[in-house]
Amino acid sequence: MSLGRRVRLEVLILAVLAIAAFCVSQRSFGMFLFASGLAILSWYVTEGPRGRRLPKWLSLATLGVIVANACWEWFLRPDPSEAMSILGRFSMWLTVLKLYESRGARDDAQLLALTAVLVISGTLETIDLLFAVLLVAYGLDVMRVAMLIELASVAASASVGSAADGGPASGRRFTRSLRRTVGFTLAGATVTAMVVFAVFPRRLDADPRRPFGGGPVSGFVDEVDLFSGERITESRREVFSVRWIDRQGESVRFPQPMLLRGAVMDRYQVVSNRWIPARGPSQARTVTVREDLPMTPLSIPSVRPRSETYRQQVEMRSMSTATAFAAFAPIGVHTEERRTFAIDERTLVVREIGLDRVSRLQSYEVQIEPYPGPETLAPLLGRRGGAVPSLPEFPIPEIREIALELLSDLVDGELPTADQARADPEVRWERNRIVSRAFASWLQDTARFRYTTDLRDFIRLDGEDPIVAFLQRHRFGHCEYFASALVALCRSVGVDARLVTGFVAMEWDPGTRQYLVRESNAHAWVEVRTGRFLWSSIDPTPPESLESIASSGRGWFDRFRWIYDRAELFWSSRVISYDGAVQASLAERLGREFEGAGDRVAAWLDDGRSRLAQRLSLGRTATVWFLAVSATLMAGAAAGALVLRRRRRVRRRSGLPRSAPAASLEAASVHLETMDLWDRAGLAPASWQPPRAFLQSLGASWSEAVALSLPIVDLHYRSRFAGEVPTTTQLGDVRQRLERLRILLRRPH
Amino acid sequence: MRRPVGRTRIRYRYRIRFAGLLYLAMTLLLGVAAATRPNNLLVWIFGVMLGAILVSGVVSGFMLMRLEVRRVDVGTAIAGRTSRLRYELTNRSRFWSAFALWIREHPVGKMDGWEHGLETPQAHVMQIPPGESVRAEAWIEPRRRGAVRLREVAVSTRFPFGLLEKVLRHELPATLLVHPKVHPLRRDLLDALRGRAEGISDLGRRAGAGGEFLGVREYRPGDSLRRLAWKRLAGTSRLAVVERSSGGPPRLRLVLDLGRRPEEIRTRAGEDARDAEERAIELVASIASAAGELGFETGLEIVGVEARRIEPRSGRRVLERIMDALARIDLTAPRTRVAAGASSNVREVRVVVEPGEATTLDATERSWRFGSGRLDAFVADAEAGTT
């Protein structure tokens, strides 16, 4: 294949790669099929038997259509966040168009620039692993193609302007040389990129894990935003796996869907329609894991559980987070390495707070008491006595009206009033239980409410709260809407309730006897206070909806998905979540490592020496002798390797066979050194000139040096071509001549 | 053979190309975007782009670091004809191949002969494997004759990415002699020239080993007995020998008369005096070339400027000397007002060429005088495609 054709093929591959990356960022498989299909077809059209190119007028017309389409897209959605998508699509169609035109080296370079724009547009849209893989592949390939284009441009210019015998741009030798250069270039660029990546200044407050555009994907959030109404993509990505181990050490299945808590929110912002954690004085208690203990207690003093406890083993697969997802109520924690956790005394949410953020939680174990009594909860919650404060009433009056109306309809019989409940705690807990269950049952009625992740039809009126819209008008939404509605209804009638987000573990794998938790298992539910220390979980989302989500989209690919998820865990934990804090942490760790490095090396050497002495039963003096002899042997081995290397080089340059005697090799070595001396002096034979003829062609000013050199050359030639084995005397003579020649050629002539 | 490579002065230069500037701007933009947006992929791309710039400099540096260049046999060129400049490049590196090299002459000043209309010649080499030498050729087509001083050879590469151009300028002084343009002359002119030369060739006969009778002379010791004129011996007591003539080739002495000052030259309307002189030189070169092909012994005499006289001889060597002499004529040099004299040699045809219109009609049997204005009339139609 000619160089020009090869370049065109490589550019096509690069274009398809860039199109694939962009389509992954846009999550549009259809667009990928269409655009890449067109791109691949261009090879047959332009390079096939007929070799057609797009006429200029048609090319210009198509360009006009592409420009008009981009303008139209912008006119329809003049949103700055859409600009990169539009630019990307524009570049993509332009790339496809250019593939059909007649191309020179300059056009290929333009295509390269277009694909770069395409990929950068995608980079601003997504942080997916698949995109990153395509991006890395593109980055490596683009450099190779750029080199080929440069070579092709030289070849194209040369074909009209000059001639050379610099060898054709093909063949095994050329390919090998080029491959070596490409390898070095790619390695250099990659190393530089890694260094830049590690030291590039980043904002400490930025969250690099937050995706950019492209629509929301199901997954855990620690703040619930009801404002945005979009379609949520159901992601089947495995987040982590959970084993639920009983006292006998066996992995068992939990009788109901296991709710793994990650964040608790009890404050609703009316303006922004967001649920956020309650703010107040820090009530977190820190616990550092002790590796020697099977479980480090999360309370002081440690609790003595009355009921059955379980160990919840979590192994992360693709998620990188500091939150330790755990069922209610966590009483102990364990990790393989020493880590520090904080447990929020109000919510019992456990988070890792270690300063070293370079390595995130990979696996951890939490001891759970599923049905805790006050003896367990009191020390966990800090043994706070006195009256239990109520959460503030929900701030939207319409909800209260709805709640009161519902209560009268839903609750059969007499319900204690809020005042009665305040006076007697037991009445309060009973009332909370009845009211919350009634509201939850009402919400779970699928004839009344519909579960959906597609909120594009969830149209809000000006000034209307989304919870009110959900309860009164639309009556469809996802788990966050159901949970928000329940909390709002409960709090409006004086029932303490809070919104919890995390994951629901439902997918039991009987083979490995563990739960697989996917992104689509991210969930929101409600906790209602049903005791002085106790909060009971109530899930208002219709259970059938959860089951349908869990069972939907399962295919053969899911069997192998764990491989991809492993890679994604690395990607997410090591690359995407690499932020300013990790950077600072890494720098601190490196500083610690280098601090006193000299002492550590000395200690290591000393330790090695004493271990050696101990193993060989040597005294101090004997050890020194042993080391000295070892060093001498090593030096000898190194010298031997050098000699062998030199002999191989002499044999290769002089063309002597392997069976050549050592004396012939020595004569060849002296001869080569002689010619090198002439070369260093600025004189060298032409490629067609034998050494002897070269020496004889030199002028009178070199006569002395020539006289010294000629016997050396002659001896080598007699030995090389006439089979004469040089004697020791002859070798000594040529060596002396060489030394004299060395001195002579140093002088200026 | 002296190899001046090791002692040449080398100058290093980096040039950023337009594509490189665009690339730098794009990299900077990405850097700003990466600094303001919490997107690690952007940081990664930024790193790769920076790495590409760095590697681009390092790779091209490694490639050119141990590269040596020399001109091979800087010979002569002919105005109006394509010729070659050859270079030998040696890659002294033990590991790195050199790719995509451009070799250009680097004229330092405009007045080194480059004003004679020589486009900067350039050659290319796709690859030089480590430790090997390759040769490259640059095509040149000088438009006018003269001596062109070649001073530096620039070896450059834009490999690997075409962003930066690294240039190494090797100081390698040499002179390229551009011979005057040679026109094919009309057949009748050549026939006339040949006729005249042959007409006077009898005068030019001399004793030799030819077959024709030349005369009888007295015997000199050493003469062969076979050549004794026995009939003459019969009448006299003196020994005589028969002399036979050798057929010598026709001789042509070209005289280029540049003794007149430019204002004295009678040029055609719109023609510059310097152009007329150049045309006179071209006419002399064309006649010399044609005469050489016809087997003349050709010589050259340049009147008015300092130049060595070339005696009529046959063969390519003398033609080369004539062309060299014509190429070296410096028309800016002061003139000496010496008129071209008549020929003293009866055996040669003398053609005097002067710039512009001929001042006298000196058209004797042995001597012609042409003005350079006749060049168009003399040129065969072959130049226009017919003979």
Contacts between the chains, C-beta under 8 A, distances in Angstrom:
chain1	res1	chain2	res2	distance
A	109	B	19	6.9
A	109	B	162	7.1
A	113	B	22	7.9
A	116	B	26	7.7
A	119	B	45	7.8
A	120	B	30	7.1
A	120	B	45	6.7
A	123	B	39	6.9
A	123	B	41	4.7
A	123	B	42	5.7
A	123	B	45	6.1
A	124	B	33	7.7
A	124	B	37	7.5
A	124	B	39	7.0
A	124	B	42	7.3
A	127	B	39	6.8
A	127	B	40	7.4
A	127	B	41	6.0
A	131	B	41	7.8
A	132	B	41	6.4
A	135	B	41	6.6
A	135	B	44	7.7
A	135	B	45	7.4
A	139	B	45	7.2
A	139	B	48	5.1
A	143	B	52	6.4
A	143	B	160	7.3
A	143	B	161	7.1
A	146	B	160	6.8
A	146	B	161	4.6
A	146	B	162	6.9
A	147	B	99	7.8
A	147	B	159	6.7
A	147	B	160	4.5
A	147	B	161	7.0
A	149	B	162	7.2
A	150	B	99	8.0
A	150	B	100	5.5
A	150	B	158	5.9
A	150	B	159	5.3
A	150	B	160	6.4
A	150	B	161	6.7
A	150	B	162	4.8
A	151	B	99	6.3
A	151	B	100	5.3
A	151	B	126	6.6
A	151	B	159	7.3
A	153	B	162	7.3
A	154	B	100	4.3
A	154	B	101	7.9
A	154	B	102	7.2
A	154	B	124	5.4
A	154	B	126	6.4
A	155	B	126	6.4
A	157	B	124	6.7
A	158	B	124	4.1
A	158	B	126	7.6
A	161	B	122	6.3
A	161	B	124	7.6
A	161	B	138	7.9
A	161	B	139	6.7
A	162	B	121	7.8
A	162	B	122	6.0
A	162	B	123	4.3
A	162	B	124	5.4
A	162	B	136	6.9
A	162	B	137	6.2
A	162	B	138	5.0
A	162	B	139	5.9
A	163	B	123	7.5
A	163	B	136	7.5
A	163	B	137	4.7
A	163	B	139	7.4
A	164	B	123	6.0
A	164	B	124	5.5
A	164	B	125	4.9
A	164	B	126	6.8
A	164	B	134	6.9
A	164	B	135	7.4
A	164	B	136	4.1
A	164	B	137	6.7
A	165	B	134	5.5
A	165	B	135	5.3
A	165	B	136	7.2
A	166	B	101	7.5
A	166	B	124	7.2
A	166	B	125	3.4
A	166	B	126	4.4
A	166	B	127	5.6
A	166	B	128	6.3
A	166	B	134	4.8
A	166	B	136	6.3
A	167	B	126	6.0
A	167	B	127	5.2
A	167	B	129	7.6
A	167	B	134	7.0
A	168	B	126	7.2
A	169	B	126	5.1
A	169	B	127	7.2
A	173	B	129	6.5
A	174	B	126	7.8
A	174	B	127	5.8
A	177	B	97	3.8
A	177	B	99	7.8
A	177	B	127	6.4
A	177	B	129	6.1
A	177	B	130	8.0
A	178	B	97	7.6
A	178	B	99	7.2
A	178	B	127	7.9
A	180	B	97	7.5
A	181	B	59	6.6
A	181	B	96	7.2
A	181	B	97	6.6
A	181	B	99	6.8
A	181	B	160	7.0
A	184	B	55	7.8
A	184	B	59	7.0
A	185	B	55	5.0
A	185	B	59	5.8
A	185	B	160	5.6
A	188	B	51	6.3
A	188	B	54	6.9
A	188	B	55	4.0
A	188	B	58	6.6
A	188	B	59	7.9
A	189	B	48	5.6
A	189	B	51	3.5
A	189	B	52	5.2
A	189	B	54	7.7
A	189	B	55	5.2
A	190	B	48	7.5
A	190	B	51	6.9
A	191	B	51	7.2
A	192	B	47	6.2
A	192	B	48	7.7
A	192	B	50	5.9
A	192	B	51	3.1
A	192	B	54	5.5
A	192	B	55	7.2
A	193	B	44	6.0
A	193	B	47	3.3
A	193	B	48	4.4
A	193	B	50	7.5
A	193	B	51	4.9
A	194	B	47	7.0
A	195	B	47	7.3
A	196	B	43	7.0
A	196	B	46	6.5
A	196	B	47	3.2
A	196	B	50	5.7
A	196	B	51	7.3
A	197	B	40	7.2
A	197	B	43	5.5
A	197	B	44	5.6
A	197	B	47	5.0
A	200	B	34	6.7
A	200	B	35	7.7
A	200	B	43	4.9
A	200	B	46	7.1
A	200	B	47	7.2
A	201	B	35	6.7
A	202	B	38	7.1
A	202	B	43	7.6
A	203	B	38	6.5
A	206	B	37	8.0
A	206	B	38	3.2
A	207	B	38	6.0
A	208	B	38	4.4
A	208	B	39	6.7
A	208	B	40	5.2
A	210	B	38	7.0
A	212	B	37	7.4
A	212	B	39	6.5
A	575	B	40	5.8
A	575	B	44	7.8
A	576	B	40	5.7
A	578	B	40	5.7
A	579	B	38	7.1
A	679	B	6	8.0
A	680	B	6	7.5
A	681	B	6	7.7
A	682	B	2	7.6
A	682	B	3	6.0
A	682	B	4	7.2
A	682	B	5	7.2
A	682	B	6	3.7
A	682	B	7	5.3
A	683	B	1	7.4
A	683	B	2	6.6
A	683	B	3	5.7
A	684	B	3	5.0
A	685	B	1	7.0
A	686	B	1	6.0
A	687	B	133	5.9
A	689	B	1	7.1
A	694	B	1	6.7
A	697	B	1	5.8
A	698	B	1	7.8
